[in-house]
Amino acid sequence: MGKRVRPSIMQTLDAQVATLVSESRGVSELDGLRLFLGSKTHEMLQDDDLKMWHYSPLALFDMWEAEVETGDPGNSLYLRGDEVG
């Protein structure tokens, strides 16, 4: 893995995505954070070479959901690049 994203950026994104996870799954924010921190999506977010911190928290949440549903965050529309018609 390349160099890491600045901690201040990670803290902000982690908190925002954890809130979305907790709301969607009906769990506490701490459990939402645990779910997100243990994901491939979060691992990819930490890699500064991928520049995933450019994505919004909603886009990152979509990647996390794609990972939960399919096992691969790459199945998210944000990463696949499919055109929505």
Helices and strands as residue ranges (DSSP letters): H 7-25, H 29-37, H 40-46, G 48-50, G 52-54, H 57-70, G 73-75, H 77-80
